[in-house]
Amino acid sequence: MQSDLWVGFLVVLILMPSNNNTSNTFLNILQWNTRSLYSRLIDIPHILSSNNVSVALFSETWLLPSRRINIPGYRLVRDDRPDGYGGAAIAVKNSIKFRALDINPGLNRSLASLNINLVGVKILLNNNPGLDIWSCYIPPHSNISQVTINNIFNIMSNYCLFGGDINGHHSCWGSNRNDHQGCLIYSAIEDLQLCVLNNGSPTRLNHPPFPDTVVDISVSSPNILLTSQWEVLDYPHGSDHYPILIRLPYSQSPPDSLVTKVQQIPKFNFNKADWALFSSMVETRIPSRLSEDPLEAYASFTDIVISAANLSIPKSKSSPHTRTSPTWWNDKCTATVKARRIGPQQMWLVLIVPRPQLKVYVQYAHAGECKGWRVEKYGNFVFWPPPTIRIHKLL
């Protein structure tokens, strides 16, 4: 009788789903050089929603300090340049608790003199250590020193993620060459024992015949490396940089609004089990003598129990997480996005119109319908990318 109870207890342990939330709870983080945050405001809400992004790191925001900007559902922390170029920002979902991180005044002055932008936040999670996240933009060919670069990466804590366009090339993150700025940054990363998350995929779109390059990097503390997921999304959405999606798992359950839940594994419904059939199948399938090796014996017994359970115990239906799109998003918008993904290279059209007659009517998407026309007057030239419903002046 006692042995039967132990066998029954072992069967329940085998069939019960694991309570380890590490495999199904993720914090999604977007990293992207927008090359003008304001110009991407049409695309950003859809990108954030379709990828269930909780935190977004932006570089080259091109915002003046006096410029007000709003991303629905997110709070924005910014570091802008006085000339309206460069810039870095972090957008955090409204439902997530966070605080802005301070930067040493001396380091702040050094960065400002080099036109480098750096901004950070600490994400506060339930029963989890705070996650420090930094967004950075370093201009190309800057006169930055090894000391300043070390000071930038020295601010990283024991649980930290750093992302940005550093305009440095090194084989460590997938570049086909090493330049001075890239070597300085690599030296700092190596000396401080930090980890590069990049998998070698290009992050910047170049014009043919030049190959795409890797100038956007994601760096983390060592405890994030093995459990993180890093990928480059396949469409630049009008920028010359591809968005990057980083997924960080959490071992304890943050609020539902903070995380993306991967499709749930179906569970056995024990209330509707045919226990007579289950017992009969297990008894007939267990050999008279199991292997003398305990691991092989356990594996064999487990296979028998699970096989019998699959035939005698029904499973509950899985409930995959449904991604929520903006309320105005409909099938026409989906079809438009698919149609414009002809390839990663954007086709450009230059319109030359006499100045007195130059009136360009731009049709733009609003509330899910192609309604409304906007008149734009420029010089003799108009630089127009047909796939992106925007008009840019050709300087």
BALOBA-1460 file (C-alpha; in Angstrom, 3 decimals):
// residues 395
<rec num="1" residu="m" x="0.000" y="0.000" z="0.000"/>
<rec num="2" residu="q" x="2.777" y="2.392" z="0.940"/>
<rec num="3" residu="s" x="4.655" y="1.601" z="-2.292"/>
<rec num="4" residu="d" x="1.513" y="2.378" z="-4.313"/>
<rec num="5" residu="l" x="1.305" y="5.788" z="-2.675"/>
<rec num="6" residu="w" x="4.932" y="6.522" z="-3.554"/>
<rec num="7" residu="v" x="4.348" y="5.472" z="-7.178"/>
<rec num="8" residu="g" x="1.258" y="7.687" z="-7.378"/>
<rec num="9" residu="f" x="3.184" y="10.614" z="-5.926"/>
<rec num="10" residu="l" x="5.987" y="10.093" z="-8.464"/>
<rec num="11" residu="v" x="3.470" y="9.999" z="-11.334"/>
<rec num="12" residu="v" x="2.014" y="13.354" z="-10.241"/>
<rec num="13" residu="l" x="5.505" y="14.894" z="-10.042"/>
<rec num="14" residu="i" x="6.282" y="13.740" z="-13.581"/>
<rec num="15" residu="l" x="3.041" y="15.074" z="-15.043"/>
<rec num="16" residu="m" x="2.797" y="18.361" z="-13.134"/>
<rec num="17" residu="p" x="3.992" y="21.420" z="-15.138"/>
<rec num="18" residu="s" x="7.066" y="23.242" z="-13.924"/>
<rec num="19" residu="n" x="6.612" y="26.431" z="-11.922"/>
<rec num="20" residu="n" x="9.817" y="27.933" z="-13.298"/>
<rec num="21" residu="n" x="8.768" y="31.246" z="-14.822"/>
<rec num="22" residu="t" x="12.169" y="31.846" z="-16.353"/>
<rec num="23" residu="s" x="11.083" y="30.093" z="-19.548"/>
<rec num="24" residu="n" x="7.914" y="32.055" z="-20.164"/>
<rec num="25" residu="t" x="8.464" y="35.564" z="-18.770"/>
<rec num="26" residu="f" x="10.395" y="38.145" z="-20.761"/>
<rec num="27" residu="l" x="11.142" y="41.841" z="-20.686"/>
<rec num="28" residu="n" x="11.261" y="43.068" z="-24.297"/>
<rec num="29" residu="i" x="13.644" y="45.956" z="-24.990"/>
<rec num="30" residu="l" x="13.917" y="47.793" z="-28.312"/>
<rec num="31" residu="q" x="17.145" y="49.501" z="-29.378"/>
<rec num="32" residu="w" x="17.086" y="51.745" z="-32.432"/>
<rec num="33" residu="n" x="18.929" y="54.619" z="-34.069"/>
<rec num="34" residu="t" x="15.855" y="56.458" z="-35.360"/>
<rec num="35" residu="r" x="17.744" y="59.211" z="-37.187"/>
<rec num="36" residu="s" x="15.080" y="61.699" z="-36.032"/>
<rec num="37" residu="l" x="12.645" y="60.442" z="-33.423"/>
<rec num="38" residu="y" x="9.982" y="62.914" z="-34.546"/>
<rec num="39" residu="s" x="10.074" y="61.566" z="-38.118"/>
<rec num="40" residu="r" x="9.419" y="58.020" z="-36.853"/>
<rec num="41" residu="l" x="6.393" y="58.836" z="-34.690"/>
<rec num="42" residu="i" x="4.075" y="57.194" z="-37.225"/>
<rec num="43" residu="d" x="5.983" y="53.893" z="-37.082"/>
<rec num="44" residu="i" x="7.068" y="53.779" z="-33.446"/>
<rec num="45" residu="p" x="3.682" y="52.960" z="-31.795"/>
<rec num="46" residu="h" x="3.188" y="49.996" z="-34.143"/>
<rec num="47" residu="i" x="6.761" y="48.719" z="-33.636"/>
<rec num="48" residu="l" x="6.412" y="48.948" z="-29.849"/>
<rec num="49" residu="s" x="2.997" y="47.284" z="-29.837"/>
<rec num="50" residu="s" x="3.725" y="44.489" z="-32.308"/>
<rec num="51" residu="n" x="6.872" y="43.492" z="-30.388"/>
<rec num="52" residu="n" x="5.368" y="43.988" z="-26.897"/>
<rec num="53" residu="v" x="8.155" y="46.405" z="-25.999"/>
<rec num="54" residu="s" x="8.413" y="47.516" z="-22.369"/>
<rec num="55" residu="v" x="11.496" y="49.731" z="-22.734"/>
<rec num="56" residu="a" x="12.881" y="51.407" z="-25.870"/>
<rec num="57" residu="l" x="16.384" y="52.823" z="-26.327"/>
<rec num="58" residu="f" x="16.671" y="55.516" z="-29.003"/>
<rec num="59" residu="s" x="19.786" y="57.182" z="-30.421"/>
<rec num="60" residu="e" x="20.196" y="60.036" z="-32.900"/>
<rec num="61" residu="t" x="16.870" y="61.445" z="-31.772"/>
<rec num="62" residu="w" x="17.594" y="64.846" z="-33.345"/>
<rec num="63" residu="l" x="15.530" y="66.787" z="-30.807"/>
<rec num="64" residu="l" x="16.081" y="70.296" z="-29.523"/>
<rec num="65" residu="p" x="15.846" y="70.514" z="-25.710"/>
<rec num="66" residu="s" x="12.785" y="72.771" z="-26.099"/>
<rec num="67" residu="r" x="10.963" y="70.333" z="-28.408"/>
<rec num="68" residu="r" x="8.085" y="68.503" z="-26.722"/>
<rec num="69" residu="i" x="7.328" y="65.018" z="-27.990"/>
<rec num="70" residu="n" x="4.987" y="62.265" z="-26.854"/>
<rec num="71" residu="i" x="4.904" y="58.491" z="-27.438"/>
<rec num="72" residu="p" x="1.451" y="57.208" z="-26.391"/>
<rec num="73" residu="g" x="1.634" y="54.789" z="-23.472"/>
<rec num="74" residu="y" x="5.275" y="55.581" z="-22.643"/>
<rec num="75" residu="r" x="7.254" y="58.087" z="-20.594"/>
<rec num="76" residu="l" x="10.368" y="59.536" z="-22.199"/>
<rec num="77" residu="v" x="13.732" y="60.376" z="-20.616"/>
<rec num="78" residu="r" x="16.002" y="62.375" z="-22.956"/>
<rec num="79" residu="d" x="19.471" y="63.796" z="-23.404"/>
<rec num="80" residu="d" x="19.394" y="66.345" z="-26.263"/>
<rec num="81" residu="r" x="22.094" y="68.346" z="-27.962"/>
<rec num="82" residu="p" x="21.703" y="72.154" z="-28.218"/>
<rec num="83" residu="d" x="22.069" y="72.001" z="-32.021"/>
<rec num="84" residu="g" x="19.219" y="69.487" z="-32.418"/>
<rec num="85" residu="y" x="21.384" y="66.637" z="-33.716"/>
<rec num="86" residu="g" x="22.677" y="63.487" z="-32.046"/>
<rec num="87" residu="g" x="20.727" y="62.783" z="-28.893"/>
<rec num="88" residu="a" x="19.693" y="59.738" z="-26.860"/>
<rec num="89" residu="a" x="16.446" y="58.794" z="-25.150"/>
<rec num="90" residu="i" x="14.708" y="55.962" z="-23.285"/>
<rec num="91" residu="a" x="10.968" y="55.320" z="-23.434"/>
<rec num="92" residu="v" x="9.463" y="53.306" z="-20.566"/>
<rec num="93" residu="k" x="5.971" y="51.849" z="-20.535"/>
<rec num="94" residu="n" x="3.575" y="53.741" z="-18.262"/>
<rec num="95" residu="s" x="2.859" y="50.638" z="-16.162"/>
<rec num="96" residu="i" x="6.521" y="50.135" z="-15.238"/>
<rec num="97" residu="k" x="8.120" y="51.803" z="-12.229"/>
<rec num="98" residu="f" x="11.460" y="53.437" z="-12.912"/>
<rec num="99" residu="r" x="13.677" y="56.336" z="-11.984"/>
<rec num="100" residu="a" x="16.210" y="58.317" z="-13.979"/>
<rec num="101" residu="l" x="19.875" y="57.602" z="-13.225"/>
<rec num="102" residu="d" x="22.276" y="60.396" z="-12.386"/>
<rec num="103" residu="i" x="25.592" y="60.909" z="-14.173"/>
<rec num="104" residu="n" x="28.672" y="62.332" z="-12.510"/>
<rec num="105" residu="p" x="28.866" y="66.091" z="-13.313"/>
<rec num="106" residu="g" x="32.491" y="65.772" z="-14.429"/>
<rec num="107" residu="l" x="31.615" y="62.970" z="-16.858"/>
<rec num="108" residu="n" x="28.612" y="64.970" z="-18.040"/>
<rec num="109" residu="r" x="30.835" y="67.906" z="-18.953"/>
<rec num="110" residu="s" x="33.288" y="65.662" z="-20.782"/>
<rec num="111" residu="l" x="30.493" y="64.058" z="-22.804"/>
<rec num="112" residu="a" x="28.925" y="67.419" z="-23.656"/>
<rec num="113" residu="s" x="32.248" y="68.745" z="-24.961"/>
<rec num="114" residu="l" x="32.472" y="65.723" z="-27.297"/>
<rec num="115" residu="n" x="28.797" y="65.876" z="-28.399"/>
<rec num="116" residu="i" x="28.193" y="62.463" z="-26.802"/>
<rec num="117" residu="n" x="24.743" y="61.736" z="-25.393"/>
<rec num="118" residu="l" x="24.069" y="59.341" z="-22.507"/>
<rec num="119" residu="v" x="20.869" y="58.726" z="-20.545"/>
<rec num="120" residu="g" x="19.944" y="55.986" z="-18.090"/>
<rec num="121" residu="v" x="17.017" y="54.610" z="-16.081"/>
<rec num="122" residu="k" x="16.648" y="51.996" z="-13.349"/>
<rec num="123" residu="i" x="13.712" y="49.646" z="-13.943"/>
<rec num="124" residu="l" x="12.126" y="48.653" z="-10.620"/>
<rec num="125" residu="l" x="10.645" y="45.145" z="-10.643"/>
<rec num="126" residu="n" x="8.728" y="42.987" z="-8.184"/>
<rec num="127" residu="n" x="11.212" y="41.127" z="-5.964"/>
<rec num="128" residu="n" x="13.874" y="41.499" z="-8.668"/>
<rec num="129" residu="p" x="17.056" y="43.554" z="-8.545"/>
<rec num="130" residu="g" x="16.694" y="46.861" z="-10.333"/>
<rec num="131" residu="l" x="17.787" y="46.707" z="-13.953"/>
<rec num="132" residu="d" x="19.925" y="49.666" z="-15.072"/>
<rec num="133" residu="i" x="19.462" y="50.541" z="-18.747"/>
<rec num="134" residu="w" x="21.599" y="53.077" z="-20.626"/>
<rec num="135" residu="s" x="21.151" y="54.567" z="-24.091"/>
<rec num="136" residu="c" x="24.115" y="56.253" z="-25.769"/>
<rec num="137" residu="y" x="25.123" y="58.010" z="-28.966"/>
<rec num="138" residu="i" x="28.781" y="58.601" z="-29.874"/>
<rec num="139" residu="p" x="29.410" y="60.575" z="-33.106"/>
<rec num="140" residu="p" x="31.774" y="59.164" z="-35.727"/>
<rec num="141" residu="h" x="35.453" y="60.144" z="-35.549"/>
<rec num="142" residu="s" x="35.059" y="61.753" z="-32.128"/>
<rec num="143" residu="n" x="38.180" y="62.686" z="-30.190"/>
<rec num="144" residu="i" x="37.117" y="60.566" z="-27.258"/>
<rec num="145" residu="s" x="39.888" y="59.204" z="-25.055"/>
<rec num="146" residu="q" x="40.274" y="55.769" z="-23.497"/>
<rec num="147" residu="v" x="39.724" y="57.338" z="-20.061"/>
<rec num="148" residu="t" x="36.375" y="58.847" z="-21.070"/>
<rec num="149" residu="i" x="35.194" y="55.588" z="-22.647"/>
<rec num="150" residu="n" x="36.191" y="53.702" z="-19.499"/>
<rec num="151" residu="n" x="34.239" y="56.221" z="-17.420"/>
<rec num="152" residu="i" x="31.161" y="55.654" z="-19.599"/>
<rec num="153" residu="f" x="31.209" y="51.888" z="-19.106"/>
<rec num="154" residu="n" x="32.234" y="52.171" z="-15.453"/>
<rec num="155" residu="i" x="28.732" y="53.427" z="-14.638"/>
<rec num="156" residu="m" x="27.331" y="49.987" z="-15.444"/>
<rec num="157" residu="s" x="26.085" y="48.107" z="-12.375"/>
<rec num="158" residu="n" x="25.976" y="44.393" z="-11.594"/>
<rec num="159" residu="y" x="22.657" y="44.081" z="-13.440"/>
<rec num="160" residu="c" x="22.821" y="46.367" z="-16.427"/>
<rec num="161" residu="l" x="22.195" y="46.789" z="-20.164"/>
<rec num="162" residu="f" x="23.871" y="49.380" z="-22.402"/>
<rec num="163" residu="g" x="22.790" y="50.042" z="-25.984"/>
<rec num="164" residu="g" x="23.500" y="52.624" z="-28.615"/>
<rec num="165" residu="d" x="25.142" y="53.741" z="-31.835"/>
<rec num="166" residu="i" x="28.827" y="54.004" z="-30.952"/>
<rec num="167" residu="n" x="30.076" y="54.518" z="-34.535"/>
<rec num="168" residu="g" x="32.974" y="52.183" z="-33.894"/>
<rec num="169" residu="h" x="33.969" y="49.074" z="-35.833"/>
<rec num="170" residu="h" x="35.381" y="45.916" z="-34.291"/>
<rec num="171" residu="s" x="35.276" y="42.220" z="-35.097"/>
<rec num="172" residu="c" x="33.964" y="41.546" z="-31.584"/>
<rec num="173" residu="w" x="30.477" y="42.725" z="-32.610"/>
<rec num="174" residu="g" x="30.631" y="41.606" z="-36.238"/>
<rec num="175" residu="s" x="32.439" y="44.321" z="-38.170"/>
<rec num="176" residu="n" x="34.760" y="43.303" z="-40.996"/>
<rec num="177" residu="r" x="37.393" y="45.779" z="-39.795"/>
<rec num="178" residu="n" x="38.682" y="47.394" z="-36.612"/>
<rec num="179" residu="d" x="38.967" y="51.178" z="-36.346"/>
<rec num="180" residu="h" x="40.404" y="53.409" z="-33.623"/>
<rec num="181" residu="q" x="37.090" y="54.204" z="-31.934"/>
<rec num="182" residu="g" x="36.008" y="50.577" z="-32.035"/>
<rec num="183" residu="c" x="39.291" y="49.411" z="-30.481"/>
<rec num="184" residu="l" x="38.983" y="51.909" z="-27.626"/>
<rec num="185" residu="i" x="35.440" y="50.719" z="-26.873"/>
<rec num="186" residu="y" x="36.425" y="47.046" z="-27.116"/>
<rec num="187" residu="s" x="39.319" y="47.636" z="-24.720"/>
<rec num="188" residu="a" x="36.958" y="49.169" z="-22.134"/>
<rec num="189" residu="i" x="34.472" y="46.308" z="-22.492"/>
<rec num="190" residu="e" x="37.222" y="43.715" z="-22.089"/>
<rec num="191" residu="d" x="38.918" y="45.442" z="-19.133"/>
<rec num="192" residu="l" x="35.617" y="45.752" z="-17.247"/>
<rec num="193" residu="q" x="34.625" y="42.146" z="-18.093"/>
<rec num="194" residu="l" x="31.379" y="43.157" z="-19.790"/>
<rec num="195" residu="c" x="29.630" y="41.150" z="-22.511"/>
<rec num="196" residu="v" x="28.601" y="42.047" z="-26.066"/>
<rec num="197" residu="l" x="25.174" y="40.668" z="-27.020"/>
<rec num="198" residu="n" x="25.508" y="41.255" z="-30.789"/>
<rec num="199" residu="n" x="25.437" y="38.139" z="-32.971"/>
<rec num="200" residu="g" x="27.241" y="39.732" z="-35.945"/>
<rec num="201" residu="s" x="24.120" y="40.793" z="-37.878"/>
<rec num="202" residu="p" x="24.409" y="44.168" z="-39.676"/>
<rec num="203" residu="t" x="22.622" y="47.029" z="-37.932"/>
<rec num="204" residu="r" x="23.145" y="49.905" z="-40.380"/>
<rec num="205" residu="l" x="21.812" y="50.050" z="-43.933"/>
<rec num="206" residu="n" x="24.334" y="51.320" z="-46.502"/>
<rec num="207" residu="h" x="23.721" y="52.394" z="-50.065"/>
<rec num="208" residu="p" x="24.895" y="49.903" z="-52.724"/>
<rec num="209" residu="p" x="27.543" y="48.836" z="-53.546"/>
<rec num="210" residu="f" x="28.742" y="49.305" z="-49.955"/>
<rec num="211" residu="p" x="27.898" y="46.485" z="-47.524"/>
<rec num="212" residu="d" x="25.764" y="46.982" z="-44.437"/>
<rec num="213" residu="t" x="27.760" y="47.601" z="-41.250"/>
<rec num="214" residu="v" x="27.596" y="46.983" z="-37.499"/>
<rec num="215" residu="v" x="27.822" y="50.206" z="-35.498"/>
<rec num="216" residu="d" x="25.001" y="49.657" z="-32.980"/>
<rec num="217" residu="i" x="26.049" y="47.499" z="-30.045"/>
<rec num="218" residu="s" x="24.345" y="46.055" z="-26.974"/>
<rec num="219" residu="v" x="26.524" y="45.454" z="-23.919"/>
<rec num="220" residu="s" x="25.451" y="43.783" z="-20.681"/>
<rec num="221" residu="s" x="26.715" y="42.610" z="-17.336"/>
<rec num="222" residu="p" x="27.809" y="38.943" z="-17.416"/>
<rec num="223" residu="n" x="24.700" y="37.676" z="-15.563"/>
<rec num="224" residu="i" x="22.498" y="38.715" z="-18.496"/>
<rec num="225" residu="l" x="24.496" y="37.223" z="-21.374"/>
<rec num="226" residu="l" x="23.524" y="33.539" z="-21.288"/>
<rec num="227" residu="t" x="19.777" y="34.056" z="-20.800"/>
<rec num="228" residu="s" x="19.237" y="37.006" z="-23.162"/>
<rec num="229" residu="q" x="17.990" y="36.898" z="-26.758"/>
<rec num="230" residu="w" x="19.223" y="39.444" z="-29.313"/>
<rec num="231" residu="e" x="17.982" y="39.922" z="-32.886"/>
<rec num="232" residu="v" x="17.917" y="42.553" z="-35.610"/>
<rec num="233" residu="l" x="14.456" y="43.245" z="-37.044"/>
<rec num="234" residu="d" x="14.142" y="43.087" z="-40.820"/>
<rec num="235" residu="y" x="12.865" y="46.567" z="-41.745"/>
<rec num="236" residu="p" x="14.434" y="50.007" z="-40.981"/>
<rec num="237" residu="h" x="11.131" y="51.968" z="-41.090"/>
<rec num="238" residu="g" x="12.653" y="54.991" z="-42.827"/>
<rec num="239" residu="s" x="15.869" y="55.103" z="-40.789"/>
<rec num="240" residu="d" x="19.232" y="53.902" z="-42.049"/>
<rec num="241" residu="h" x="19.530" y="51.631" z="-38.991"/>
<rec num="242" residu="y" x="17.588" y="48.462" z="-38.264"/>
<rec num="243" residu="p" x="15.709" y="48.177" z="-34.949"/>
<rec num="244" residu="i" x="17.133" y="45.646" z="-32.486"/>
<rec num="245" residu="l" x="14.987" y="43.531" z="-30.160"/>
<rec num="246" residu="i" x="16.469" y="42.286" z="-26.880"/>
<rec num="247" residu="r" x="14.583" y="39.835" z="-24.673"/>
<rec num="248" residu="l" x="15.589" y="39.402" z="-21.040"/>
<rec num="249" residu="p" x="13.970" y="36.615" z="-18.965"/>
<rec num="250" residu="y" x="13.011" y="37.077" z="-15.332"/>
<rec num="251" residu="s" x="12.937" y="34.318" z="-12.725"/>
<rec num="252" residu="q" x="10.152" y="35.923" z="-10.693"/>
<rec num="253" residu="s" x="6.852" y="37.240" z="-11.968"/>
<rec num="254" residu="p" x="6.757" y="40.975" z="-12.702"/>
<rec num="255" residu="p" x="3.350" y="42.600" z="-13.336"/>
<rec num="256" residu="d" x="1.486" y="41.232" z="-16.359"/>
<rec num="257" residu="s" x="1.758" y="44.589" z="-18.104"/>
<rec num="258" residu="l" x="5.550" y="44.418" z="-17.869"/>
<rec num="259" residu="v" x="6.197" y="41.174" z="-19.676"/>
<rec num="260" residu="t" x="5.472" y="39.191" z="-22.782"/>
<rec num="261" residu="k" x="4.140" y="35.710" z="-22.082"/>
<rec num="262" residu="v" x="5.208" y="33.037" z="-24.501"/>
<rec num="263" residu="q" x="2.546" y="30.536" z="-25.555"/>
<rec num="264" residu="q" x="1.591" y="28.437" z="-22.545"/>
<rec num="265" residu="i" x="2.350" y="24.702" z="-22.527"/>
<rec num="266" residu="p" x="-0.873" y="22.633" z="-22.362"/>
<rec num="267" residu="k" x="-1.494" y="21.097" z="-18.927"/>
<rec num="268" residu="f" x="-3.019" y="17.738" z="-18.072"/>
<rec num="269" residu="n" x="-6.614" y="18.001" z="-16.847"/>
<rec num="270" residu="f" x="-6.570" y="15.461" z="-14.001"/>
<rec num="271" residu="n" x="-10.277" y="16.001" z="-13.244"/>
<rec num="272" residu="k" x="-11.208" y="14.326" z="-16.545"/>
<rec num="273" residu="a" x="-8.577" y="11.588" z="-16.480"/>
<rec num="274" residu="d" x="-9.456" y="7.944" z="-17.208"/>
<rec num="275" residu="w" x="-7.429" y="6.505" z="-14.344"/>
<rec num="276" residu="a" x="-8.431" y="2.912" z="-15.075"/>
<rec num="277" residu="l" x="-7.073" y="3.166" z="-18.611"/>
<rec num="278" residu="f" x="-3.963" y="4.968" z="-17.330"/>
<rec num="279" residu="s" x="-3.205" y="2.259" z="-14.737"/>
<rec num="280" residu="s" x="-3.774" y="-0.531" z="-17.220"/>
<rec num="281" residu="m" x="-1.448" y="1.029" z="-19.802"/>
<rec num="282" residu="v" x="1.313" y="1.671" z="-17.275"/>
<rec num="283" residu="e" x="1.115" y="-1.879" z="-15.872"/>
<rec num="284" residu="t" x="1.246" y="-3.522" z="-19.298"/>
<rec num="285" residu="r" x="4.130" y="-1.358" z="-20.510"/>
<rec num="286" residu="i" x="6.450" y="-1.585" z="-17.535"/>
<rec num="287" residu="p" x="8.986" y="-4.342" z="-18.201"/>
<rec num="288" residu="s" x="9.549" y="-7.045" z="-15.625"/>
<rec num="289" residu="r" x="13.026" y="-5.737" z="-15.058"/>
<rec num="290" residu="l" x="14.241" y="-2.174" z="-15.546"/>
<rec num="291" residu="s" x="17.786" y="-1.176" z="-16.321"/>
<rec num="292" residu="e" x="20.279" y="-1.394" z="-13.470"/>
<rec num="293" residu="d" x="21.421" y="2.127" z="-14.305"/>
<rec num="294" residu="p" x="19.183" y="4.449" z="-12.214"/>
<rec num="295" residu="l" x="19.167" y="7.236" z="-14.811"/>
<rec num="296" residu="e" x="18.157" y="4.877" z="-17.628"/>
<rec num="297" residu="a" x="15.511" y="3.278" z="-15.409"/>
<rec num="298" residu="y" x="14.076" y="6.668" z="-14.475"/>
<rec num="299" residu="a" x="14.044" y="7.828" z="-18.119"/>
<rec num="300" residu="s" x="12.294" y="4.627" z="-19.200"/>
<rec num="301" residu="f" x="9.687" y="4.905" z="-16.438"/>
<rec num="302" residu="t" x="9.068" y="8.578" z="-17.266"/>
<rec num="303" residu="d" x="8.503" y="7.805" z="-20.956"/>
<rec num="304" residu="i" x="5.973" y="5.087" z="-20.018"/>
<rec num="305" residu="v" x="4.045" y="7.389" z="-17.669"/>
<rec num="306" residu="i" x="3.913" y="10.319" z="-20.113"/>
<rec num="307" residu="s" x="2.928" y="8.056" z="-23.011"/>
<rec num="308" residu="a" x="0.066" y="6.564" z="-20.982"/>
<rec num="309" residu="a" x="-1.010" y="10.027" z="-19.793"/>
<rec num="310" residu="n" x="-1.159" y="11.379" z="-23.355"/>
<rec num="311" residu="l" x="-3.679" y="8.652" z="-24.238"/>
<rec num="312" residu="s" x="-5.768" y="8.657" z="-21.074"/>
<rec num="313" residu="i" x="-5.691" y="12.220" z="-19.674"/>
<rec num="314" residu="p" x="-7.046" y="15.163" z="-21.712"/>
<rec num="315" residu="k" x="-5.112" y="18.414" z="-21.855"/>
<rec num="316" residu="s" x="-6.282" y="21.960" z="-21.302"/>
<rec num="317" residu="k" x="-6.214" y="24.298" z="-24.266"/>
<rec num="318" residu="s" x="-3.175" y="26.516" z="-24.610"/>
<rec num="319" residu="s" x="-3.721" y="30.245" z="-24.379"/>
<rec num="320" residu="p" x="-1.104" y="32.081" z="-26.458"/>
<rec num="321" residu="h" x="-0.485" y="35.705" z="-25.649"/>
<rec num="322" residu="t" x="-2.336" y="38.009" z="-28.025"/>
<rec num="323" residu="r" x="-0.382" y="41.029" z="-29.136"/>
<rec num="324" residu="t" x="-2.431" y="44.199" z="-28.952"/>
<rec num="325" residu="s" x="-2.219" y="46.584" z="-31.893"/>
<rec num="326" residu="p" x="-3.379" y="50.203" z="-31.756"/>
<rec num="327" residu="t" x="-7.149" y="50.597" z="-31.961"/>
<rec num="328" residu="w" x="-6.936" y="52.180" z="-35.410"/>
<rec num="329" residu="w" x="-4.863" y="49.326" z="-36.898"/>
<rec num="330" residu="n" x="-6.774" y="47.200" z="-39.410"/>
<rec num="331" residu="d" x="-6.215" y="44.810" z="-42.334"/>
<rec num="332" residu="k" x="-5.443" y="47.674" z="-44.732"/>
<rec num="333" residu="c" x="-2.581" y="48.807" z="-42.510"/>
<rec num="334" residu="t" x="-1.220" y="45.256" z="-42.312"/>
<rec num="335" residu="a" x="-1.394" y="44.894" z="-46.100"/>
<rec num="336" residu="t" x="0.384" y="48.239" z="-46.565"/>
<rec num="337" residu="v" x="3.240" y="47.231" z="-44.255"/>
<rec num="338" residu="k" x="3.652" y="43.907" z="-46.076"/>
<rec num="339" residu="a" x="3.583" y="45.607" z="-49.472"/>
<rec num="340" residu="r" x="6.360" y="48.021" z="-48.603"/>
<rec num="341" residu="r" x="8.673" y="45.225" z="-47.425"/>
<rec num="342" residu="i" x="9.831" y="44.494" z="-50.939"/>
<rec num="343" residu="g" x="13.412" y="44.509" z="-49.738"/>
<rec num="344" residu="p" x="15.693" y="46.189" z="-47.246"/>
<rec num="345" residu="q" x="16.872" y="48.744" z="-49.811"/>
<rec num="346" residu="q" x="14.496" y="51.682" z="-50.075"/>
<rec num="347" residu="m" x="13.650" y="53.000" z="-53.524"/>
<rec num="348" residu="w" x="13.934" y="56.774" z="-53.775"/>
<rec num="349" residu="l" x="12.244" y="59.093" z="-56.277"/>
<rec num="350" residu="v" x="13.385" y="62.659" z="-56.944"/>
<rec num="351" residu="l" x="10.700" y="64.999" z="-58.233"/>
<rec num="352" residu="i" x="11.805" y="68.194" z="-59.997"/>
<rec num="353" residu="v" x="9.007" y="70.736" z="-60.217"/>
<rec num="354" residu="p" x="9.141" y="74.469" z="-61.143"/>
<rec num="355" residu="r" x="9.011" y="76.548" z="-57.962"/>
<rec num="356" residu="p" x="5.770" y="78.467" z="-58.763"/>
<rec num="357" residu="q" x="3.879" y="75.236" z="-59.377"/>
<rec num="358" residu="l" x="5.380" y="73.127" z="-56.569"/>
<rec num="359" residu="k" x="2.552" y="71.739" z="-54.480"/>
<rec num="360" residu="v" x="3.011" y="68.239" z="-53.278"/>
<rec num="361" residu="y" x="0.028" y="66.499" z="-51.747"/>
<rec num="362" residu="v" x="1.008" y="63.782" z="-49.367"/>
<rec num="363" residu="q" x="-1.489" y="61.123" z="-48.477"/>
<rec num="364" residu="y" x="-0.946" y="59.841" z="-44.997"/>
<rec num="365" residu="a" x="-2.478" y="57.065" z="-42.885"/>
<rec num="366" residu="h" x="-4.712" y="58.197" z="-40.036"/>
<rec num="367" residu="a" x="-7.231" y="56.236" z="-37.968"/>
<rec num="368" residu="g" x="-6.678" y="53.206" z="-40.175"/>
<rec num="369" residu="e" x="-7.997" y="54.911" z="-43.298"/>
<rec num="370" residu="c" x="-6.193" y="56.841" z="-46.037"/>
<rec num="371" residu="k" x="-8.050" y="60.084" z="-45.403"/>
<rec num="372" residu="g" x="-6.790" y="63.634" z="-45.418"/>
<rec num="373" residu="w" x="-4.309" y="65.483" z="-47.597"/>
<rec num="374" residu="r" x="-1.495" y="67.724" z="-46.491"/>
<rec num="375" residu="v" x="0.140" y="70.405" z="-48.652"/>
<rec num="376" residu="e" x="3.900" y="70.786" z="-48.447"/>
<rec num="377" residu="k" x="5.909" y="73.499" z="-50.247"/>
<rec num="378" residu="y" x="9.650" y="73.115" z="-50.722"/>
<rec num="379" residu="g" x="12.355" y="74.284" z="-53.074"/>
<rec num="380" residu="n" x="12.750" y="73.015" z="-56.633"/>
<rec num="381" residu="f" x="13.529" y="69.504" z="-55.397"/>
<rec num="382" residu="v" x="11.550" y="67.014" z="-53.408"/>
<rec num="383" residu="f" x="13.101" y="63.841" z="-52.018"/>
<rec num="384" residu="w" x="10.298" y="61.322" z="-51.682"/>
<rec num="385" residu="p" x="10.454" y="57.687" z="-50.546"/>
<rec num="386" residu="p" x="7.231" y="56.133" z="-51.911"/>
<rec num="387" residu="p" x="7.091" y="53.264" z="-49.366"/>
<rec num="388" residu="t" x="7.042" y="55.532" z="-46.299"/>
<rec num="389" residu="i" x="4.335" y="58.161" z="-47.027"/>
<rec num="390" residu="r" x="6.683" y="61.031" z="-46.152"/>
<rec num="391" residu="i" x="8.352" y="63.809" z="-48.134"/>
<rec num="392" residu="h" x="11.880" y="64.975" z="-47.368"/>
<rec num="393" residu="k" x="13.567" y="68.061" z="-48.706"/>
<rec num="394" residu="l" x="16.654" y="67.334" z="-50.797"/>
<rec num="395" residu="l" x="19.284" y="69.687" z="-49.429"/>
